[in-house]
Amino acid sequence: MSFSEMTTREAFTLTKQKMVEYQTELLERLNAIEVDAHWFRRVFHTFAASFLFYYLLPDQSWIHIGKIAVPIIIVVVMGVVEYRRLHGDIDHQRFFGLRGYEKRRPASYLYFGVAVLLLFLFFPQQIAVPCILCASFTDPVIGESRYYLGKKKAYLIGFLVSVLFFGLTWYRADWWIIIVISLLGATGAVVGEAKKLRLIDDDFLIQILPAIMVLVLWQGCLLLGIDILPPLMILPLR
Amino acid sequence: MKKDDTRKETIQKLLLRLELWFAPILILVPFFVSFFFLWDWYTRGFSAGSSVYDGELLLGLLTLMGNLMFDIPFLRSIRTLSKKE
């Protein structure tokens, strides 16, 4: 039957049916993308553990300059991209896996990048490594556990995982230092993850908060004449 | 309206393609890094009888296991999505 042969009611019903079909299909597509974005975000986190390769790079003068300049350039480029996105020059939809609330503020990958940059440039390797591991693994572990076990158990699991990371990376320190650093670092990581601030992302806090806490303790002990920092975990290639 | 819908659909497809392009990097780079840590521990540490490099063994294993844990569901989700598409 062509449109000219239809009554108004039939045309209306047919149009409505077509719209419902289209809406259902679109919703299915959006759901599929959302599921995928979820795992995409998780894998982006675990991928960040690869940044530890940075500490294997040799310390020769020209490489040393690169070790400072390249991370700064990468973060500056990320900042420019985010600036353009927030000013509407780049379509928000072109960024896969962004959350709804990231439409009006810098995306979490920028916070993540800035935190890693600060750790690389201003913190000793012994402090930076467990913090990067926490951002890479504790964050997605808490995210997944929260979904299945609820908030409290998720943070407890996150705390234990962080204790493991700090304990393993400081394994060459004295036993009492390992205990203190593990508890302090894990507390910082979980508080950083749990604290939801409007302007500062948890990807930043989960790295910087434990790093600052451990740094303060290390400096405090240095003032007392005790160096608690263990030997380097990753030795640069020659 | 029609033009807008087509544009949105194109952007969605582009995003999916972009994600599929990213997938090998997100999966292979951490594996490369973890195997490099393990190899470095073996050549500079284990073979030379030095325990100074044991930290790299730990980091290699942590990176490898942590990534495996999340890569499998990620790959599964991509497969499911490809089938739906």
HADDOCK unambig.tbl for C-alpha pairs under 7 A between the chains (distance, minus, plus):
assign (segid A and resid 32 and name CA) (segid B and resid 81 and name CA) 6.33 0.50 0.50
assign (segid A and resid 36 and name CA) (segid B and resid 77 and name CA) 5.76 0.50 0.50
assign (segid A and resid 36 and name CA) (segid B and resid 78 and name CA) 6.65 0.50 0.50
assign (segid A and resid 39 and name CA) (segid B and resid 74 and name CA) 5.10 0.50 0.50
assign (segid A and resid 40 and name CA) (segid B and resid 74 and name CA) 6.59 0.50 0.50
assign (segid A and resid 42 and name CA) (segid B and resid 70 and name CA) 6.90 0.50 0.50
assign (segid A and resid 43 and name CA) (segid B and resid 26 and name CA) 6.79 0.50 0.50
assign (segid A and resid 43 and name CA) (segid B and resid 70 and name CA) 6.09 0.50 0.50
assign (segid A and resid 43 and name CA) (segid B and resid 71 and name CA) 6.45 0.50 0.50
assign (segid A and resid 44 and name CA) (segid B and resid 26 and name CA) 6.72 0.50 0.50
assign (segid A and resid 46 and name CA) (segid B and resid 66 and name CA) 6.79 0.50 0.50
assign (segid A and resid 46 and name CA) (segid B and resid 67 and name CA) 5.66 0.50 0.50
assign (segid A and resid 47 and name CA) (segid B and resid 26 and name CA) 5.72 0.50 0.50
assign (segid A and resid 47 and name CA) (segid B and resid 30 and name CA) 5.78 0.50 0.50
assign (segid A and resid 49 and name CA) (segid B and resid 30 and name CA) 6.86 0.50 0.50
assign (segid A and resid 49 and name CA) (segid B and resid 63 and name CA) 6.23 0.50 0.50
assign (segid A and resid 50 and name CA) (segid B and resid 29 and name CA) 6.78 0.50 0.50
assign (segid A and resid 50 and name CA) (segid B and resid 30 and name CA) 5.01 0.50 0.50
assign (segid A and resid 50 and name CA) (segid B and resid 33 and name CA) 5.79 0.50 0.50
assign (segid A and resid 53 and name CA) (segid B and resid 33 and name CA) 6.46 0.50 0.50
assign (segid A and resid 94 and name CA) (segid B and resid 11 and name CA) 6.86 0.50 0.50
assign (segid A and resid 94 and name CA) (segid B and resid 15 and name CA) 6.47 0.50 0.50
assign (segid A and resid 96 and name CA) (segid B and resid 15 and name CA) 6.11 0.50 0.50
assign (segid A and resid 137 and name CA) (segid B and resid 66 and name CA) 6.62 0.50 0.50
assign (segid A and resid 233 and name CA) (segid B and resid 55 and name CA) 4.99 0.50 0.50
assign (segid A and resid 233 and name CA) (segid B and resid 56 and name CA) 6.72 0.50 0.50
assign (segid A and resid 234 and name CA) (segid B and resid 55 and name CA) 6.61 0.50 0.50
assign (segid A and resid 234 and name CA) (segid B and resid 56 and name CA) 6.03 0.50 0.50
